[in-house]
């Protein structure tokens, strides 16, 4: 599986966030596109268009790993973000939240 670390991702990169709605609302990368894991097969057309590899993120890397495996099998250029949003937050990367105070659920 193709993987990428948070340190390799520019702060303004577009990410695919596959967490559930409440997790996403609690805190996400500024330019994240939210498509929950279970809806990816029916929302493939909604995938963000990026140059190069699309980073895929969840809380810790498990769900995004599943998404990366499936999307790669469909021919998409994707990479699992190692450590997920926990690693993103620990690295001090920019986050936003509906509440105004981002957190990783």
C-alpha positions as CSV (number, residue, x, y, z in Angstrom):
1,X,0.0,0.0,0.0
2,X,1.2,3.5,-0.9
3,X,1.8,5.6,2.3
4,X,2.7,9.1,3.0
5,X,3.7,10.9,6.3
6,X,2.1,14.1,7.5
7,X,5.6,15.7,7.2
8,X,5.5,15.0,3.4
9,X,2.2,16.8,2.9
10,X,2.1,20.5,2.4
11,X,-0.1,22.4,4.8
12,X,-2.4,23.6,2.0
13,X,-2.7,20.2,0.3
14,X,-6.1,18.7,-0.6
15,X,-6.8,15.6,1.4
16,X,-9.6,13.0,1.3
17,X,-11.0,12.6,4.8
18,X,-12.9,9.3,5.2
19,X,-14.0,9.7,8.8
20,X,-17.6,9.9,10.0
21,X,-19.5,13.2,10.1
22,X,-19.1,13.9,13.8
23,X,-15.3,13.2,13.6
24,X,-14.9,15.5,10.6
25,X,-16.9,18.3,12.2
26,X,-14.8,18.1,15.4
27,X,-11.6,18.9,13.5
28,X,-10.1,18.4,10.0
29,X,-7.4,19.6,7.8
30,X,-8.3,23.0,6.2
31,X,-8.5,21.7,2.6
32,X,-10.0,18.2,3.4
33,X,-12.7,16.9,1.2
34,X,-15.1,14.8,3.4
35,X,-16.4,11.5,2.0
36,X,-17.1,8.9,4.7
37,X,-15.5,5.5,4.1
38,X,-18.9,3.7,3.6
39,X,-20.0,6.1,0.9
40,X,-16.8,6.1,-1.3
41,X,-18.1,3.5,-3.8
42,X,-21.1,5.6,-4.6
43,X,-19.3,8.9,-4.4
44,X,-16.2,8.2,-6.5
45,X,-17.2,11.1,-8.8
46,X,-16.9,13.4,-5.8
47,X,-13.2,12.6,-5.3
48,X,-11.1,15.8,-5.4
49,X,-9.0,16.3,-8.5
50,X,-5.3,16.8,-7.6
51,X,-2.0,16.7,-9.5
52,X,-0.2,13.6,-8.3
53,X,-1.1,11.5,-5.4
54,X,-4.2,12.2,-3.3
55,X,-3.6,11.7,0.4
56,X,-6.3,9.8,2.3
57,X,-6.8,10.3,6.0
58,X,-8.9,9.1,8.9
59,X,-8.3,9.1,12.7
60,X,-5.4,6.7,12.9
61,X,-4.9,5.1,9.5
62,X,-7.1,2.0,9.5
63,X,-10.2,3.3,7.6
64,X,-8.0,5.4,5.2
65,X,-6.0,2.2,4.5
66,X,-9.1,0.4,3.5
67,X,-10.1,3.4,1.3
68,X,-6.7,3.5,-0.3
69,X,-6.7,-0.2,-1.1
70,X,-10.1,0.0,-2.8
71,X,-9.4,3.2,-4.6
72,X,-6.0,1.9,-5.9
73,X,-7.8,-1.2,-7.2
74,X,-10.0,1.2,-9.1
75,X,-7.0,2.9,-10.7
76,X,-6.8,6.0,-8.5
77,X,-3.4,7.5,-7.4
78,X,-3.9,7.6,-3.6
79,X,-1.7,7.2,-0.5
80,X,-2.6,6.4,3.2
81,X,-1.6,9.1,5.6
82,X,0.5,7.4,8.3
83,X,-0.9,8.0,11.8
84,X,-4.0,9.8,10.5
85,X,-5.4,12.9,12.1
86,X,-3.7,12.1,15.3
87,X,-0.3,12.5,13.6
88,X,-1.6,15.6,11.7
89,X,-2.5,17.3,15.0
90,X,0.7,16.2,16.7
91,X,2.7,17.7,13.9
92,X,1.0,21.0,14.5
93,X,-0.7,21.1,11.1
94,X,-3.5,23.5,10.5
95,X,-7.0,22.3,11.5
96,X,-10.4,23.8,11.5
97,X,-13.7,22.8,13.3
98,X,-17.3,23.9,13.3
99,X,-17.0,24.5,17.0
100,X,-13.9,26.8,16.5
101,X,-11.7,24.5,18.6
102,X,-10.4,21.6,16.5
103,X,-9.9,18.2,18.1
104,X,-9.4,14.7,16.9
105,X,-12.2,12.3,17.8
